Amino acid sequence: MLILAIAFGCVVGFALGLTGGGGGVFAVPLLVYGLSVAPREAVGISLASVGGTALFGAVPRLMRGEVEVRTGLLFAIAGMLGAPIGSYFSSLVPEGALLIMFAGLMLVVAYRMWQKARDPRIASGVCNTESETDRDRSACQRDEDGKLRLTSKCARLLVIVGLLTGILSGMFGVGGGFVIVPALVLFSGMAIHQAVGTSLFVIVLVSISGVTSHLLSGKGLSLEITALFMVGGFLGMWLGGLVAKRLKGPTLQKVFSVAIVLVALFVMFKSAVL
């Protein structure tokens, strides 16, 4: 179990380090089917390990100035409010149905990652209406120096996406980076490398809220598996960061999308059989 837990954590960390999001969706299936952890406990372990792994990746990016703290805090506060809501919802759903819903979420993640790999606007970090000279319809704008103009319309949009991220995190044990990264780039015009760093920063804070609500609701959490998973996550995060600097992101994102679809189909099959 020790080697498996570290190896599975490495997979999750690698995806997080590579893309800033999407790795958390591997955690629950790996825990449930690879380590025979109960689905509800797997959600808690996933939240804790993904949050710890994201912290390992966020700190150096924060020191390099690759985290937009103000925008990240706005996202995170909304997400931290949404995490307990998601945790409560998960307690109302039977475990079999929870896994089916999780598989559906994985398919959505795979689609978003594939779309992100194909969309040049996301790859370049250009705001989606920046090229419109007559009228800019985007909710968030930036000054010439790149600083976000945090208007009420912009703040409202970011809070809504952050709240959705928190609910998904609390319910399924995912970090929500697959929502955060494209949202930051498309809605706020943030550069992609900053979006990845800011996403990891948000994931850390939202995971803390999710784990806290998970424990307060009386759900179990294996500290041993969490620690081993996190150790593997640290290694994977480091490797993912190295690979991200050397290989083309879109190609790797497409590979991860295919992998996520295969895992989702496996979860659906196992859930139907059981």
Secondary structure by P-SEA (a helix, b strand, c coil): caaaaaaaaaaaaaaaaaccccccccccccccccccccaaaaaaaaaaaaaaaaaaaaaaaaaacccaaaaaaaaaaaaaaaaaaaaaaaaaccaaaaaaaaaaaaaaaaaaaaaaaacccccccccccccccccccccccccccccccccaaaaaaaaaaaaaaaaaaaaccccaaaaaaaaaaaaccccaaaaaaaaaaaaaaaaaaaaaaaaaacccccaaaaaaaaaaaaaaaaaaaaaaacccaaaaaaaaaaaaaaaaaaaaaaaaac
